[in-house]
Amino acid sequence: MGPCQGRVCGPATEFLLGWTPDSVRPPIFPARLQSLGTVPNIEPAQYEAMRGNQ
């Protein structure tokens, strides 16, 4: 299931295919805003290597 946890495609599949959700699926674990907003401290060469541009 994607990051929206079925909130976008859920109503569409229910309407188009007649599927109904079994239950609400909360995220496995919540993410802290600090971890989402933290920029990693890496060198530009490491960043390019992670992106595969070398």
PQR file of N, CA, C, O and H, with PARSE charges and radii, in Angstrom:
ATOM      1  N   MET A   1       0.850  -1.160   0.000 -0.4000 1.5000
ATOM      2  CA  MET A   1       0.000   0.000   0.000 -0.0000 2.0000
ATOM      3  C   MET A   1       0.901   1.229   0.000  0.5500 1.7000
ATOM      4  O   MET A   1       1.962   1.231   0.624 -0.5500 1.4000
ATOM      5  N   GLY A   2       0.481   2.249  -0.689 -0.4000 1.5000
ATOM      6  CA  GLY A   2       1.292   3.445  -0.845 -0.0000 2.0000
ATOM      7  C   GLY A   2       1.281   4.356   0.373  0.5500 1.7000
ATOM      8  O   GLY A   2       0.678   4.040   1.398 -0.5500 1.4000
ATOM      9  H   GLY A   2      -0.381   2.247  -1.196  0.4000 1.0000
ATOM     10  N   PRO A   3       1.966   5.504   0.242 -0.5600 1.5000
ATOM     11  CA  PRO A   3       2.068   6.421   1.372  0.2800 2.0000
ATOM     12  C   PRO A   3       0.732   6.999   1.824  0.5500 1.7000
ATOM     13  O   PRO A   3       0.603   7.402   2.980 -0.5500 1.4000
ATOM     14  N   CYS A   4      -0.257   7.048   0.949 -0.4000 1.5000
ATOM     15  CA  CYS A   4      -1.561   7.608   1.355 -0.0000 2.0000
ATOM     16  C   CYS A   4      -2.399   6.572   2.103  0.5500 1.7000
ATOM     17  O   CYS A   4      -3.482   6.893   2.593 -0.5500 1.4000
ATOM     18  H   CYS A   4      -0.152   6.720   0.010  0.4000 1.0000
ATOM     19  N   GLN A   5      -1.909   5.330   2.197 -0.4000 1.5000
ATOM     20  CA  GLN A   5      -2.601   4.254   2.904 -0.0000 2.0000
ATOM     21  C   GLN A   5      -3.991   3.984   2.342  0.5500 1.7000
ATOM     22  O   GLN A   5      -4.902   3.622   3.087 -0.5500 1.4000
ATOM     23  H   GLN A   5      -1.029   5.070   1.799  0.4000 1.0000
ATOM     24  N   GLY A   6      -4.163   4.159   1.022 -0.4000 1.5000
ATOM     25  CA  GLY A   6      -5.427   3.850   0.371 -0.0000 2.0000
ATOM     26  C   GLY A   6      -6.452   4.960   0.396  0.5500 1.7000
ATOM     27  O   GLY A   6      -7.590   4.755  -0.026 -0.5500 1.4000
ATOM     28  H   GLY A   6      -3.424   4.453   0.416  0.4000 1.0000
ATOM     29  N   ARG A   7      -6.080   6.127   0.877 -0.4000 1.5000
ATOM     30  CA  ARG A   7      -7.053   7.220   0.947 -0.0000 2.0000
ATOM     31  C   ARG A   7      -7.381   7.792  -0.427  0.5500 1.7000
ATOM     32  O   ARG A   7      -8.448   8.380  -0.609 -0.5500 1.4000
ATOM     33  H   ARG A   7      -5.156   6.294   1.219  0.4000 1.0000
ATOM     34  N   VAL A   8      -6.485   7.632  -1.395 -0.4000 1.5000
ATOM     35  CA  VAL A   8      -6.723   8.150  -2.744 -0.0000 2.0000
ATOM     36  C   VAL A   8      -7.376   7.082  -3.620  0.5500 1.7000
ATOM     37  O   VAL A   8      -8.421   7.325  -4.224 -0.5500 1.4000
ATOM     38  H   VAL A   8      -5.619   7.155  -1.248  0.4000 1.0000
ATOM     39  N   CYS A   9      -6.764   5.911  -3.687 -0.4000 1.5000
ATOM     40  CA  CYS A   9      -7.278   4.868  -4.577 -0.0000 2.0000
ATOM     41  C   CYS A   9      -8.404   4.052  -3.943  0.5500 1.7000
ATOM     42  O   CYS A   9      -9.160   3.391  -4.656 -0.5500 1.4000
ATOM     43  H   CYS A   9      -5.916   5.714  -3.197  0.4000 1.0000
ATOM     44  N   GLY A  10      -8.526   4.088  -2.629 -0.4000 1.5000
ATOM     45  CA  GLY A  10      -9.563   3.306  -1.954 -0.0000 2.0000
ATOM     46  C   GLY A  10     -10.966   3.617  -2.433  0.5500 1.7000
ATOM     47  O   GLY A  10     -11.686   2.699  -2.825 -0.5500 1.4000
ATOM     48  H   GLY A  10      -7.913   4.625  -2.050  0.4000 1.0000
ATOM     49  N   PRO A  11     -11.387   4.887  -2.418 -0.5600 1.5000
ATOM     50  CA  PRO A  11     -12.728   5.206  -2.907  0.2800 2.0000
ATOM     51  C   PRO A  11     -12.913   4.878  -4.387  0.5500 1.7000
ATOM     52  O   PRO A  11     -14.009   4.503  -4.803 -0.5500 1.4000
ATOM     53  N   ALA A  12     -11.853   5.016  -5.184 -0.4000 1.5000
ATOM     54  CA  ALA A  12     -11.961   4.701  -6.612 -0.0000 2.0000
ATOM     55  C   ALA A  12     -12.182   3.208  -6.826  0.5500 1.7000
ATOM     56  O   ALA A  12     -13.039   2.821  -7.621 -0.5500 1.4000
ATOM     57  H   ALA A  12     -10.963   5.321  -4.845  0.4000 1.0000
ATOM     58  N   THR A  13     -11.423   2.362  -6.129 -0.4000 1.5000
ATOM     59  CA  THR A  13     -11.619   0.916  -6.289 -0.0000 2.0000
ATOM     60  C   THR A  13     -12.968   0.477  -5.727  0.5500 1.7000
ATOM     61  O   THR A  13     -13.591  -0.449  -6.245 -0.5500 1.4000
ATOM     62  H   THR A  13     -10.727   2.675  -5.483  0.4000 1.0000
ATOM     63  N   GLU A  14     -13.407   1.136  -4.684 -0.4000 1.5000
ATOM     64  CA  GLU A  14     -14.732   0.803  -4.144 -0.0000 2.0000
ATOM     65  C   GLU A  14     -15.821   1.135  -5.154  0.5500 1.7000
ATOM     66  O   GLU A  14     -16.754   0.354  -5.342 -0.5500 1.4000
ATOM     67  H   GLU A  14     -12.901   1.889  -4.264  0.4000 1.0000
ATOM     68  N   PHE A  15     -15.707   2.282  -5.803 -0.4000 1.5000
ATOM     69  CA  PHE A  15     -16.705   2.702  -6.784 -0.0000 2.0000
ATOM     70  C   PHE A  15     -16.637   1.854  -8.052  0.5500 1.7000
ATOM     71  O   PHE A  15     -17.662   1.367  -8.528 -0.5500 1.4000
ATOM     72  H   PHE A  15     -14.948   2.916  -5.650  0.4000 1.0000
ATOM     73  N   LEU A  16     -15.432   1.673  -8.601 -0.4000 1.5000
ATOM     74  CA  LEU A  16     -15.283   0.986  -9.886 -0.0000 2.0000
ATOM     75  C   LEU A  16     -15.421  -0.529  -9.784  0.5500 1.7000
ATOM     76  O   LEU A  16     -16.031  -1.155 -10.650 -0.5500 1.4000
ATOM     77  H   LEU A  16     -14.598   2.069  -8.214  0.4000 1.0000
ATOM     78  N   LEU A  17     -14.865  -1.117  -8.740 -0.4000 1.5000
ATOM     79  CA  LEU A  17     -14.813  -2.574  -8.650 -0.0000 2.0000
ATOM     80  C   LEU A  17     -15.686  -3.165  -7.552  0.5500 1.7000
ATOM     81  O   LEU A  17     -15.834  -4.384  -7.456 -0.5500 1.4000
ATOM     82  H   LEU A  17     -14.370  -0.609  -8.036  0.4000 1.0000
ATOM     83  N   GLY A  18     -16.262  -2.303  -6.728 -0.4000 1.5000
ATOM     84  CA  GLY A  18     -17.096  -2.803  -5.644 -0.0000 2.0000
ATOM     85  C   GLY A  18     -16.312  -3.335  -4.464  0.5500 1.7000
ATOM     86  O   GLY A  18     -16.878  -3.985  -3.585 -0.5500 1.4000
ATOM     87  H   GLY A  18     -16.142  -1.314  -6.805  0.4000 1.0000
ATOM     88  N   TRP A  19     -14.999  -3.065  -4.429 -0.4000 1.5000
ATOM     89  CA  TRP A  19     -14.174  -3.533  -3.316 -0.0000 2.0000
ATOM     90  C   TRP A  19     -14.433  -2.680  -2.095  0.5500 1.7000
ATOM     91  O   TRP A  19     -14.607  -1.466  -2.200 -0.5500 1.4000
ATOM     92  H   TRP A  19     -14.539  -2.536  -5.143  0.4000 1.0000
ATOM     93  N   THR A  20     -14.458  -3.305  -0.956 -0.4000 1.5000
ATOM     94  CA  THR A  20     -14.588  -2.564   0.299 -0.0000 2.0000
ATOM     95  C   THR A  20     -13.367  -2.877   1.163  0.5500 1.7000
ATOM     96  O   THR A  20     -12.866  -4.001   1.149 -0.5500 1.4000
ATOM     97  H   THR A  20     -14.317  -4.291  -0.871  0.4000 1.0000
ATOM     98  N   PRO A  21     -12.898  -1.899   1.902 -0.5600 1.5000
ATOM     99  CA  PRO A  21     -11.725  -2.146   2.751  0.2800 2.0000
ATOM    100  C   PRO A  21     -12.075  -3.071   3.908  0.5500 1.7000
ATOM    101  O   PRO A  21     -13.170  -3.003   4.467 -0.5500 1.4000
ATOM    102  N   ASP A  22     -11.125  -3.937   4.260 -0.4000 1.5000
ATOM    103  CA  ASP A  22     -11.325  -4.828   5.406 -0.0000 2.0000
ATOM    104  C   ASP A  22     -11.263  -4.050   6.709  0.5500 1.7000
ATOM    105  O   ASP A  22     -12.071  -4.262   7.613 -0.5500 1.4000
ATOM    106  H   ASP A  22     -10.236  -3.991   3.807  0.4000 1.0000
ATOM    107  N   SER A  23     -10.299  -3.151   6.795 -0.4000 1.5000
ATOM    108  CA  SER A  23     -10.130  -2.335   7.994 -0.0000 2.0000
ATOM    109  C   SER A  23      -9.211  -1.165   7.656  0.5500 1.7000
ATOM    110  O   SER A  23      -8.610  -1.115   6.583 -0.5500 1.4000
ATOM    111  H   SER A  23      -9.643  -2.978   6.060  0.4000 1.0000
ATOM    112  N   VAL A  24      -9.118  -0.244   8.578 -0.4000 1.5000
ATOM    113  CA  VAL A  24      -8.200   0.878   8.410 -0.0000 2.0000
ATOM    114  C   VAL A  24      -6.802   0.390   8.737  0.5500 1.7000
ATOM    115  O   VAL A  24      -6.592  -0.271   9.754 -0.5500 1.4000
ATOM    116  H   VAL A  24      -9.606  -0.285   9.450  0.4000 1.0000
ATOM    117  N   ARG A  25      -5.836   0.716   7.870 -0.4000 1.5000
ATOM    118  CA  ARG A  25      -4.469   0.266   8.092 -0.0000 2.0000
ATOM    119  C   ARG A  25      -3.587   1.454   8.445  0.5500 1.7000
ATOM    120  O   ARG A  25      -3.184   2.207   7.558 -0.5500 1.4000
ATOM    121  H   ARG A  25      -6.007   1.253   7.044  0.4000 1.0000
ATOM    122  N   PRO A  26      -3.283   1.634   9.716 -0.5600 1.5000
ATOM    123  CA  PRO A  26      -2.388   2.720  10.096  0.2800 2.0000
ATOM    124  C   PRO A  26      -0.962   2.398   9.652  0.5500 1.7000
ATOM    125  O   PRO A  26      -0.646   1.239   9.384 -0.5500 1.4000
ATOM    126  N   PRO A  27      -0.104   3.404   9.572 -0.5600 1.5000
ATOM    127  CA  PRO A  27       1.294   3.133   9.223  0.2800 2.0000
ATOM    128  C   PRO A  27       1.920   2.160  10.221  0.5500 1.7000
ATOM    129  O   PRO A  27       1.485   2.071  11.369 -0.5500 1.4000
ATOM    130  N   ILE A  28       2.935   1.440   9.775 -0.4000 1.5000
ATOM    131  CA  ILE A  28       3.606   0.486  10.659 -0.0000 2.0000
ATOM    132  C   ILE A  28       4.164   1.208  11.875  0.5500 1.7000
ATOM    133  O   ILE A  28       4.007   0.754  13.008 -0.5500 1.4000
ATOM    134  H   ILE A  28       3.288   1.513   8.842  0.4000 1.0000
ATOM    135  N   PHE A  29       4.813   2.332  11.629 -0.4000 1.5000
ATOM    136  CA  PHE A  29       5.279   3.182  12.720 -0.0000 2.0000
ATOM    137  C   PHE A  29       5.273   4.622  12.222  0.5500 1.7000
ATOM    138  O   PHE A  29       5.563   4.869  11.052 -0.5500 1.4000
ATOM    139  H   PHE A  29       4.941   2.702  10.708  0.4000 1.0000
ATOM    140  N   PRO A  30       4.949   5.568  13.087 -0.5600 1.5000
ATOM    141  CA  PRO A  30       4.898   6.966  12.652  0.2800 2.0000
ATOM    142  C   PRO A  30       6.296   7.525  12.423  0.5500 1.7000
ATOM    143  O   PRO A  30       7.257   7.121  13.077 -0.5500 1.4000
ATOM    144  N   ALA A  31       6.393   8.453  11.490 -0.4000 1.5000
ATOM    145  CA  ALA A  31       7.666   9.125  11.225 -0.0000 2.0000
ATOM    146  C   ALA A  31       7.689  10.444  11.980  0.5500 1.7000
ATOM    147  O   ALA A  31       6.689  11.159  12.033 -0.5500 1.4000
ATOM    148  H   ALA A  31       5.612   8.781  10.958  0.4000 1.0000
ATOM    149  N   ARG A  32       8.830  10.756  12.560 -0.4000 1.5000
ATOM    150  CA  ARG A  32       8.982  12.034  13.245 -0.0000 2.0000
ATOM    151  C   ARG A  32       9.220  13.128  12.216  0.5500 1.7000
ATOM    152  O   ARG A  32       9.904  12.907  11.217 -0.5500 1.4000
ATOM    153  H   ARG A  32       9.643  10.175  12.518  0.4000 1.0000
ATOM    154  N   LEU A  33       8.658  14.304  12.454 -0.4000 1.5000
ATOM    155  CA  LEU A  33       8.865  15.426  11.543 -0.0000 2.0000
ATOM    156  C   LEU A  33      10.340  15.783  11.439  0.5500 1.7000
ATOM    157  O   LEU A  33      10.801  16.214  10.382 -0.5500 1.4000
ATOM    158  H   LEU A  33       8.102  14.484  13.265  0.4000 1.0000
ATOM    159  N   GLN A  34      11.078  15.610  12.518 -0.4000 1.5000
ATOM    160  CA  GLN A  34      12.504  15.899  12.499 -0.0000 2.0000
ATOM    161  C   GLN A  34      13.228  15.008  11.487  0.5500 1.7000
ATOM    162  O   GLN A  34      14.104  15.484  10.764 -0.5500 1.4000
ATOM    163  H   GLN A  34      10.703  15.260  13.377  0.4000 1.0000
ATOM    164  N   SER A  35      12.877  13.739  11.428 -0.4000 1.5000
ATOM    165  CA  SER A  35      13.547  12.841  10.488 -0.0000 2.0000
ATOM    166  C   SER A  35      13.133  13.124   9.047  0.5500 1.7000
ATOM    167  O   SER A  35      13.917  12.900   8.126 -0.5500 1.4000
ATOM    168  H   SER A  35      12.166  13.352  12.014  0.4000 1.0000
ATOM    169  N   LEU A  36      11.921  13.611   8.842 -0.4000 1.5000
ATOM    170  CA  LEU A  36      11.486  13.948   7.492 -0.0000 2.0000
ATOM    171  C   LEU A  36      12.132  15.233   6.998  0.5500 1.7000
ATOM    172  O   LEU A  36      12.375  15.388   5.801 -0.5500 1.4000
ATOM    173  H   LEU A  36      11.283  13.794   9.591  0.4000 1.0000
ATOM    174  N   GLY A  37      12.410  16.154   7.912 -0.4000 1.5000
ATOM    175  CA  GLY A  37      12.953  17.443   7.515 -0.0000 2.0000
ATOM    176  C   GLY A  37      14.454  17.554   7.616  0.5500 1.7000
ATOM    177  O   GLY A  37      15.009  18.602   7.285 -0.5500 1.4000
ATOM    178  H   GLY A  37      12.213  16.028   8.884  0.4000 1.0000
ATOM    179  N   THR A  38      15.135  16.509   8.061 -0.4000 1.5000
ATOM    180  CA  THR A  38      16.580  16.562   8.221 -0.0000 2.0000
ATOM    181  C   THR A  38      17.268  16.306   6.890  0.5500 1.7000
ATOM    182  O   THR A  38      16.956  15.345   6.186 -0.5500 1.4000
ATOM    183  H   THR A  38      14.684  15.658   8.329  0.4000 1.0000
ATOM    184  N   VAL A  39      18.200  17.173   6.561 -0.4000 1.5000
ATOM    185  CA  VAL A  39      18.995  17.004   5.347 -0.0000 2.0000
ATOM    186  C   VAL A  39      20.273  16.274   5.738  0.5500 1.7000
ATOM    187  O   VAL A  39      20.978  16.717   6.644 -0.5500 1.4000
ATOM    188  H   VAL A  39      18.453  17.954   7.133  0.4000 1.0000
ATOM    189  N   PRO A  40      20.586  15.167   5.076 -0.5600 1.5000
ATOM    190  CA  PRO A  40      21.799  14.434   5.439  0.2800 2.0000
ATOM    191  C   PRO A  40      23.045  15.248   5.115  0.5500 1.7000
ATOM    192  O   PRO A  40      23.080  15.981   4.127 -0.5500 1.4000
ATOM    193  N   ASN A  41      24.058  15.113   5.950 -0.4000 1.5000
ATOM    194  CA  ASN A  41      25.318  15.821   5.769 -0.0000 2.0000
ATOM    195  C   ASN A  41      26.273  14.921   4.985  0.5500 1.7000
ATOM    196  O   ASN A  41      27.059  14.180   5.575 -0.5500 1.4000
ATOM    197  H   ASN A  41      24.029  14.517   6.753  0.4000 1.0000
ATOM    198  N   ILE A  42      26.201  14.988   3.650 -0.4000 1.5000
ATOM    199  CA  ILE A  42      27.064  14.170   2.806 -0.0000 2.0000
ATOM    200  C   ILE A  42      27.779  15.055   1.799  0.5500 1.7000
ATOM    201  O   ILE A  42      27.336  16.162   1.491 -0.5500 1.4000
ATOM    202  H   ILE A  42      25.562  15.590   3.171  0.4000 1.0000
ATOM    203  N   GLU A  43      28.875  14.552   1.300 -0.4000 1.5000
ATOM    204  CA  GLU A  43      29.655  15.264   0.290 -0.0000 2.0000
ATOM    205  C   GLU A  43      28.941  15.174  -1.058  0.5500 1.7000
ATOM    206  O   GLU A  43      28.217  14.209  -1.304 -0.5500 1.4000
ATOM    207  H   GLU A  43      29.234  13.653   1.550  0.4000 1.0000
ATOM    208  N   PRO A  44      29.132  16.161  -1.934 -0.5600 1.5000
ATOM    209  CA  PRO A  44      28.496  16.114  -3.260  0.2800 2.0000
ATOM    210  C   PRO A  44      28.832  14.851  -4.047  0.5500 1.7000
ATOM    211  O   PRO A  44      27.978  14.328  -4.763 -0.5500 1.4000
ATOM    212  N   ALA A  45      30.065  14.353  -3.926 -0.4000 1.5000
ATOM    213  CA  ALA A  45      30.441  13.133  -4.652 -0.0000 2.0000
ATOM    214  C   ALA A  45      29.635  11.931  -4.158  0.5500 1.7000
ATOM    215  O   ALA A  45      29.240  11.078  -4.953 -0.5500 1.4000
ATOM    216  H   ALA A  45      30.758  14.778  -3.344  0.4000 1.0000
ATOM    217  N   GLN A  46      29.393  11.864  -2.857 -0.4000 1.5000
ATOM    218  CA  GLN A  46      28.592  10.770  -2.311 -0.0000 2.0000
ATOM    219  C   GLN A  46      27.153  10.867  -2.803  0.5500 1.7000
ATOM    220  O   GLN A  46      26.524   9.855  -3.113 -0.5500 1.4000
ATOM    221  H   GLN A  46      29.714  12.558  -2.212  0.4000 1.0000
ATOM    222  N   TYR A  47      26.641  12.086  -2.870 -0.4000 1.5000
ATOM    223  CA  TYR A  47      25.280  12.291  -3.347 -0.0000 2.0000
ATOM    224  C   TYR A  47      25.147  11.830  -4.791  0.5500 1.7000
ATOM    225  O   TYR A  47      24.184  11.150  -5.144 -0.5500 1.4000
ATOM    226  H   TYR A  47      27.152  12.907  -2.618  0.4000 1.0000
ATOM    227  N   GLU A  48      26.112  12.199  -5.626 -0.4000 1.5000
ATOM    228  CA  GLU A  48      26.079  11.787  -7.029 -0.0000 2.0000
ATOM    229  C   GLU A  48      26.193  10.270  -7.153  0.5500 1.7000
ATOM    230  O   GLU A  48      25.549   9.670  -8.013 -0.5500 1.4000
ATOM    231  H   GLU A  48      26.895  12.751  -5.339  0.4000 1.0000
ATOM    232  N   ALA A  49      26.999   9.651  -6.308 -0.4000 1.5000
ATOM    233  CA  ALA A  49      27.143   8.192  -6.348 -0.0000 2.0000
ATOM    234  C   ALA A  49      25.829   7.508  -5.970  0.5500 1.7000
ATOM    235  O   ALA A  49      25.470   6.486  -6.555 -0.5500 1.4000
ATOM    236  H   ALA A  49      27.523  10.139  -5.610  0.4000 1.0000
ATOM    237  N   MET A  50      25.113   8.069  -4.994 -0.4000 1.5000
ATOM    238  CA  MET A  50      23.825   7.489  -4.601 -0.0000 2.0000
ATOM    239  C   MET A  50      22.809   7.621  -5.724  0.5500 1.7000
ATOM    240  O   MET A  50      21.967   6.742  -5.906 -0.5500 1.4000
ATOM    241  H   MET A  50      25.405   8.899  -4.519  0.4000 1.0000
ATOM    242  N   ARG A  51      22.879   8.701  -6.469 -0.4000 1.5000
ATOM    243  CA  ARG A  51      21.953   8.908  -7.574 -0.0000 2.0000
ATOM    244  C   ARG A  51      22.340   8.085  -8.796  0.5500 1.7000
ATOM    245  O   ARG A  51      21.527   7.910  -9.703 -0.5500 1.4000
ATOM    246  H   ARG A  51      23.563   9.416  -6.321  0.4000 1.0000
ATOM    247  N   GLY A  52      23.574   7.577  -8.831 -0.4000 1.5000
ATOM    248  CA  GLY A  52      24.013   6.759  -9.952 -0.0000 2.0000
ATOM    249  C   GLY A  52      24.463   7.554 -11.155  0.5500 1.7000
ATOM    250  O   GLY A  52      24.413   7.051 -12.278 -0.5500 1.4000
ATOM    251  H   GLY A  52      24.235   7.719  -8.094  0.4000 1.0000
ATOM    252  N   ASN A  53      24.903   8.787 -10.950 -0.4000 1.5000
ATOM    253  CA  ASN A  53      25.318   9.635 -12.067 -0.0000 2.0000
ATOM    254  C   ASN A  53      26.813   9.596 -12.310  0.5500 1.7000
ATOM    255  O   ASN A  53      27.339  10.495 -12.967 -0.5500 1.4000
ATOM    256  H   ASN A  53      24.944   9.195 -10.038  0.4000 1.0000
ATOM    257  N   GLN A  54      27.507   8.612 -11.819 -0.4000 1.5000
ATOM    258  CA  GLN A  54      28.947   8.546 -12.062 -0.0000 2.0000
ATOM    259  C   GLN A  54      29.281   7.376 -12.936  0.5500 1.7000
ATOM    260  O   GLN A  54      30.450   7.155 -13.252 -0.5500 1.4000
ATOM    261  H   GLN A  54      27.079   7.882 -11.285  0.4000 1.0000
TER
END
